[in-house]
């Protein structure tokens, strides 16, 4: 996982450095750079907590929690960005995801 993120960071830095010269790719302002850095830090924190979960609990439970992320995203969007909340019909599409996570987490975990 660390090698994957290091490689992704190098590729992203190269694209921003090389693409910034043409003007099509890059940061338009310092504010955009700060926002991107904050989003990157929160993504890194999420990856760290996911890896910590996998180290301290059974793998199937950790992946059930990971599969529940779309539902969590929907709830956070409804709480913090109510104008961007999808319709009830679209939100209902996540019902099978939530049920699948509940069913996979309900069974016995471990050998």
N, CA and C atoms as a LAMMPS dump frame, in Angstrom:
ITEM: TIMESTEP
0
ITEM: NUMBER OF ATOMS
333
ITEM: BOX BOUNDS ff ff ff
-5.0000000000000000e+02 5.0000000000000000e+02
-5.0000000000000000e+02 5.0000000000000000e+02
-5.0000000000000000e+02 5.0000000000000000e+02
ITEM: ATOMS id mol type element x y z
1 1 1 N 0.822 -1.188 0
2 1 2 C 0 0 0
3 1 3 C 0.868 1.255 0
4 2 1 N 1.92 1.241 0.791
5 2 2 C 2.8 2.404 0.843
6 2 3 C 3.451 2.653 -0.511
7 3 1 N 3.902 1.582 -1.167
8 3 2 C 4.516 1.732 -2.499
9 3 3 C 3.507 2.282 -3.508
10 4 1 N 2.27 1.835 -3.398
11 4 2 C 1.214 2.313 -4.291
12 4 3 C 1.013 3.82 -4.116
13 5 1 N 0.927 4.27 -2.874
14 5 2 C 0.718 5.699 -2.628
15 5 3 C 1.939 6.52 -3.003
16 6 1 N 3.126 5.983 -2.779
17 6 2 C 4.338 6.716 -3.155
18 6 3 C 4.406 6.87 -4.679
19 7 1 N 4.101 5.798 -5.397
20 7 2 C 4.085 5.87 -6.859
21 7 3 C 3.027 6.841 -7.361
22 8 1 N 1.86 6.822 -6.747
23 8 2 C 0.787 7.746 -7.14
24 8 3 C 1.186 9.189 -6.874
25 9 1 N 1.839 9.425 -5.751
26 9 2 C 2.275 10.789 -5.425
27 9 3 C 3.308 11.283 -6.43
28 10 1 N 4.233 10.41 -6.822
29 10 2 C 5.247 10.802 -7.814
30 10 3 C 4.611 11.101 -9.173
31 11 1 N 3.679 10.274 -9.582
32 11 2 C 2.99 10.511 -10.854
33 11 3 C 2.186 11.807 -10.807
34 12 1 N 1.503 12.031 -9.707
35 12 2 C 0.731 13.256 -9.567
36 12 3 C 1.61 14.492 -9.578
37 13 1 N 2.752 14.418 -8.893
38 13 2 C 3.679 15.555 -8.88
39 13 3 C 4.223 15.816 -10.279
40 14 1 N 4.542 14.746 -11.008
41 14 2 C 5.063 14.918 -12.368
42 14 3 C 4.013 15.555 -13.28
43 15 1 N 2.766 15.111 -13.168
44 15 2 C 1.702 15.677 -14
45 15 3 C 1.504 17.149 -13.678
46 16 1 N 1.519 17.491 -12.387
47 16 2 C 1.327 18.893 -12.016
48 16 3 C 2.501 19.756 -12.455
49 17 1 N 3.717 19.215 -12.349
50 17 2 C 4.898 19.987 -12.764
51 17 3 C 4.934 20.172 -14.279
52 18 1 N 4.733 19.093 -15.003
53 18 2 C 4.821 19.16 -16.465
54 18 3 C 3.575 19.785 -17.076
55 19 1 N 2.42 19.457 -16.537
56 19 2 C 1.175 19.983 -17.077
57 19 3 C 0.947 21.433 -16.725
58 20 1 N 1.557 21.891 -15.636
59 20 2 C 1.391 23.275 -15.229
60 20 3 C 1.961 24.259 -16.232
61 21 1 N 2.931 23.825 -16.994
62 21 2 C 3.535 24.713 -17.99
63 21 3 C 2.597 24.993 -19.148
64 22 1 N 1.788 23.998 -19.502
65 22 2 C 0.871 24.191 -20.627
66 22 3 C -0.384 24.953 -20.207
67 23 1 N -0.612 25.035 -18.912
68 23 2 C -1.771 25.774 -18.418
69 23 3 C -3.046 24.956 -18.322
70 24 1 N -3.048 23.747 -18.852
71 24 2 C -4.268 22.951 -18.806
72 24 3 C -4.424 22.204 -17.491
73 25 1 N -3.313 21.871 -16.851
74 25 2 C -3.351 21.144 -15.592
75 25 3 C -2.496 21.913 -14.597
76 26 1 N -2.953 21.972 -13.39
77 26 2 C -2.203 22.662 -12.348
78 26 3 C -3.151 23.393 -11.421
79 27 1 N -2.583 24.114 -10.495
80 27 2 C -3.383 24.866 -9.541
81 27 3 C -3.543 26.293 -10.025
82 28 1 N -4.772 26.76 -10.018
83 28 2 C -5.057 28.109 -10.495
84 28 3 C -4.775 29.162 -9.424
85 29 1 N -4.814 28.757 -8.152
86 29 2 C -4.593 29.713 -7.071
87 29 3 C -4.005 29 -5.859
88 30 1 N -3.535 29.79 -4.943
89 30 2 C -3.005 29.236 -3.697
90 30 3 C -4.127 28.568 -2.899
91 31 1 N -5.304 29.14 -2.935
92 31 2 C -6.453 28.578 -2.228
93 31 3 C -6.767 27.164 -2.731
94 32 1 N -6.687 26.961 -4.025
95 32 2 C -6.928 25.64 -4.605
96 32 3 C -5.863 24.654 -4.137
97 33 1 N -4.625 25.1 -4.052
98 33 2 C -3.544 24.25 -3.557
99 33 3 C -3.786 23.859 -2.103
100 34 1 N -4.204 24.811 -1.273
101 34 2 C -4.47 24.529 0.145
102 34 3 C -5.644 23.559 0.29
103 35 1 N -6.701 23.772 -0.49
104 35 2 C -7.85 22.86 -0.43
105 35 3 C -7.463 21.451 -0.862
106 36 1 N -6.668 21.346 -1.904
107 36 2 C -6.226 20.034 -2.379
108 36 3 C -5.344 19.354 -1.337
109 37 1 N -4.485 20.116 -0.688
110 37 2 C -3.628 19.547 0.364
111 37 3 C -4.47 19.052 1.536
112 38 1 N -5.514 19.799 1.905
113 38 2 C -6.391 19.365 2.997
114 38 3 C -7.145 18.089 2.623
115 39 1 N -7.63 18.015 1.384
116 39 2 C -8.312 16.798 0.937
117 39 3 C -7.356 15.613 0.896
118 40 1 N -6.132 15.855 0.474
119 40 2 C -5.131 14.79 0.433
120 40 3 C -4.819 14.286 1.834
121 41 1 N -4.718 15.193 2.78
122 41 2 C -4.445 14.8 4.166
123 41 3 C -5.599 13.98 4.739
124 42 1 N -6.84 14.38 4.44
125 42 2 C -7.971 13.61 4.947
126 42 3 C -8.046 12.236 4.289
127 43 1 N -7.706 12.157 3.001
128 43 2 C -7.673 10.861 2.328
129 43 3 C -6.589 9.966 2.938
130 44 1 N -5.418 10.542 3.207
131 44 2 C -4.332 9.787 3.825
132 44 3 C -4.729 9.298 5.216
133 45 1 N -5.427 10.141 5.977
134 45 2 C -5.901 9.728 7.299
135 45 3 C -6.887 8.566 7.179
136 46 1 N -7.753 8.615 6.17
137 46 2 C -8.685 7.508 5.951
138 46 3 C -7.975 6.216 5.598
139 47 1 N -6.943 6.318 4.762
140 47 2 C -6.169 5.115 4.411
141 47 3 C -5.449 4.558 5.632
142 48 1 N -4.921 5.447 6.458
143 48 2 C -4.229 5.009 7.672
144 48 3 C -5.189 4.3 8.616
145 49 1 N -6.381 4.87 8.811
146 49 2 C -7.338 4.23 9.71
147 49 3 C -7.829 2.902 9.138
148 50 1 N -7.979 2.818 7.818
149 50 2 C -8.391 1.551 7.209
150 50 3 C -7.329 0.484 7.425
151 51 1 N -6.074 0.828 7.228
152 51 2 C -5.001 -0.128 7.463
153 51 3 C -4.906 -0.505 8.933
154 52 1 N -5.165 0.435 9.826
155 52 2 C -5.164 0.133 11.261
156 52 3 C -6.299 -0.819 11.607
157 53 1 N -7.453 -0.618 10.99
158 53 2 C -8.582 -1.531 11.212
159 53 3 C -8.242 -2.942 10.755
160 54 1 N -7.601 -3.032 9.603
161 54 2 C -7.259 -4.356 9.089
162 54 3 C -6.231 -5.046 9.972
163 55 1 N -5.401 -4.282 10.654
164 55 2 C -4.403 -4.878 11.541
165 55 3 C -5.002 -5.3 12.875
166 56 1 N -6.068 -4.623 13.315
167 56 2 C -6.581 -4.889 14.656
168 56 3 C -7.894 -5.662 14.696
169 57 1 N -8.551 -5.863 13.571
170 57 2 C -9.793 -6.638 13.566
171 57 3 C -9.771 -7.62 12.4
172 58 1 N -10.728 -8.486 12.397
173 58 2 C -10.783 -9.479 11.334
174 58 3 C -10.992 -8.789 9.989
175 59 1 N -10.334 -9.303 8.983
176 59 2 C -10.325 -8.681 7.664
177 59 3 C -11.724 -8.544 7.069
178 60 1 N -12.579 -9.543 7.265
179 60 2 C -13.919 -9.466 6.671
180 60 3 C -14.741 -8.341 7.296
181 61 1 N -14.579 -8.097 8.595
182 61 2 C -15.295 -7.003 9.233
183 61 3 C -14.764 -5.657 8.74
184 62 1 N -13.447 -5.555 8.587
185 62 2 C -12.86 -4.313 8.075
186 62 3 C -13.365 -4.012 6.668
187 63 1 N -13.488 -5.039 5.841
188 63 2 C -13.977 -4.819 4.479
189 63 3 C -15.48 -4.551 4.448
190 64 1 N -16.225 -5.081 5.418
191 64 2 C -17.649 -4.734 5.52
192 64 3 C -17.796 -3.254 5.865
193 65 1 N -16.949 -2.768 6.746
194 65 2 C -16.976 -1.337 7.073
195 65 3 C -16.569 -0.495 5.871
196 66 1 N -15.602 -0.984 5.132
197 66 2 C -15.155 -0.26 3.938
198 66 3 C -16.261 -0.219 2.882
199 67 1 N -16.984 -1.305 2.741
200 67 2 C -18.074 -1.347 1.762
201 67 3 C -19.214 -0.411 2.155
202 68 1 N -19.288 -0.063 3.43
203 68 2 C -20.335 0.825 3.927
204 68 3 C -20.003 2.299 3.671
205 69 1 N -18.831 2.592 3.129
206 69 2 C -18.407 3.97 2.896
207 69 3 C -19.384 4.791 2.051
208 70 1 N -20 4.253 0.99
209 70 2 C -20.953 5.078 0.231
210 70 3 C -22.128 5.57 1.085
211 71 1 N -22.585 4.737 1.994
212 71 2 C -23.678 5.138 2.869
213 71 3 C -23.201 6.237 3.816
214 72 1 N -21.998 6.084 4.351
215 72 2 C -21.427 7.11 5.227
216 72 3 C -21.264 8.425 4.475
217 73 1 N -20.806 8.346 3.242
218 73 2 C -20.659 9.549 2.421
219 73 3 C -22.009 10.226 2.21
220 74 1 N -23.038 9.444 1.953
221 74 2 C -24.38 9.995 1.782
222 74 3 C -24.846 10.705 3.05
223 75 1 N -24.612 10.092 4.208
224 75 2 C -25.031 10.7 5.468
225 75 3 C -24.255 11.983 5.753
226 76 1 N -22.958 11.978 5.482
227 76 2 C -22.162 13.194 5.685
228 76 3 C -22.575 14.3 4.719
229 77 1 N -22.902 13.93 3.486
230 77 2 C -23.374 14.92 2.517
231 77 3 C -24.693 15.535 2.978
232 78 1 N -25.586 14.715 3.471
233 78 2 C -26.867 15.225 3.962
234 78 3 C -26.669 16.145 5.158
235 79 1 N -25.665 15.845 5.99
236 79 2 C -25.434 16.659 7.179
237 79 3 C -24.744 17.981 6.857
238 80 1 N -23.742 17.939 5.967
239 80 2 C -22.92 19.126 5.744
240 80 3 C -23.219 19.88 4.452
241 81 1 N -23.762 19.197 3.465
242 81 2 C -24.084 19.835 2.18
243 81 3 C -25.498 19.455 1.758
244 82 1 N -26.5 19.935 2.475
245 82 2 C -27.87 19.508 2.171
246 82 3 C -28.325 19.826 0.754
247 83 1 N -27.764 20.849 0.138
248 83 2 C -28.178 21.178 -1.229
249 83 3 C -27.661 20.16 -2.248
250 84 1 N -26.613 19.4 -1.896
251 84 2 C -26.045 18.398 -2.797
252 84 3 C -26.531 16.984 -2.514
253 85 1 N -27.426 16.829 -1.559
254 85 2 C -27.917 15.501 -1.201
255 85 3 C -28.719 14.922 -2.368
256 86 1 N -28.431 13.675 -2.764
257 86 2 C -29.182 13.069 -3.875
258 86 3 C -30.634 12.81 -3.481
259 87 1 N -31.44 12.574 -4.491
260 87 2 C -32.86 12.302 -4.255
261 87 3 C -33.032 11.002 -3.476
262 88 1 N -34.216 10.831 -2.923
263 88 2 C -34.506 9.614 -2.155
264 88 3 C -34.381 8.369 -3.037
265 89 1 N -34.729 8.507 -4.295
266 89 2 C -34.64 7.364 -5.213
267 89 3 C -33.186 6.946 -5.424
268 90 1 N -32.314 7.929 -5.61
269 90 2 C -30.898 7.603 -5.769
270 90 3 C -30.308 7.09 -4.465
271 91 1 N -30.69 7.693 -3.372
272 91 2 C -30.192 7.221 -2.071
273 91 3 C -30.664 5.793 -1.8
274 92 1 N -31.851 5.463 -2.294
275 92 2 C -32.372 4.108 -2.126
276 92 3 C -31.534 3.052 -2.825
277 93 1 N -30.774 3.466 -3.823
278 93 2 C -29.884 2.531 -4.51
279 93 3 C -28.797 1.996 -3.579
280 94 1 N -28.548 2.72 -2.494
281 94 2 C -27.544 2.261 -1.533
282 94 3 C -28.105 1.258 -0.529
283 95 1 N -29.4 1.048 -0.563
284 95 2 C -30.014 0.09 0.365
285 95 3 C -29.422 -1.316 0.238
286 96 1 N -29.229 -1.854 -0.974
287 96 2 C -28.585 -3.169 -1.064
288 96 3 C -27.155 -3.179 -0.495
289 97 1 N -26.454 -2.065 -0.639
290 97 2 C -25.103 -1.974 -0.072
291 97 3 C -25.175 -2.069 1.446
292 98 1 N -26.082 -1.302 2.036
293 98 2 C -26.224 -1.315 3.49
294 98 3 C -26.654 -2.688 3.995
295 99 1 N -27.594 -3.314 3.29
296 99 2 C -28.043 -4.655 3.704
297 99 3 C -26.919 -5.68 3.569
298 100 1 N -26.167 -5.599 2.481
299 100 2 C -25.045 -6.525 2.297
300 100 3 C -23.991 -6.363 3.388
301 101 1 N -23.719 -5.13 3.76
302 101 2 C -22.749 -4.885 4.83
303 101 3 C -23.259 -5.437 6.157
304 102 1 N -24.534 -5.223 6.411
305 102 2 C -25.106 -5.736 7.651
306 102 3 C -25.073 -7.258 7.692
307 103 1 N -25.404 -7.889 6.574
308 103 2 C -25.397 -9.354 6.544
309 103 3 C -23.978 -9.916 6.673
310 104 1 N -23.017 -9.268 6.045
311 104 2 C -21.655 -9.786 6.126
312 104 3 C -21.037 -9.538 7.496
313 105 1 N -21.48 -8.512 8.183
314 105 2 C -20.95 -8.223 9.514
315 105 3 C -21.666 -9.016 10.597
316 106 1 N -22.829 -9.602 10.294
317 106 2 C -23.617 -10.291 11.302
318 106 3 C -23.085 -11.665 11.641
319 107 1 N -22.351 -12.288 10.722
320 107 2 C -21.87 -13.647 10.953
321 107 3 C -20.658 -13.703 11.859
322 108 1 N -20.245 -14.906 12.156
323 108 2 C -19.067 -15.101 12.994
324 108 3 C -17.818 -14.709 12.223
325 109 1 N -16.866 -14.104 12.914
326 109 2 C -15.626 -13.679 12.283
327 109 3 C -14.48 -14.441 12.908
328 110 1 N -13.609 -14.893 12.103
329 110 2 C -12.433 -15.598 12.589
330 110 3 C -12.45 -17.046 12.195
331 111 1 N -11.358 -17.7 12.398
332 111 2 C -11.261 -19.119 12
333 111 3 C -12.059 -20.053 12.865
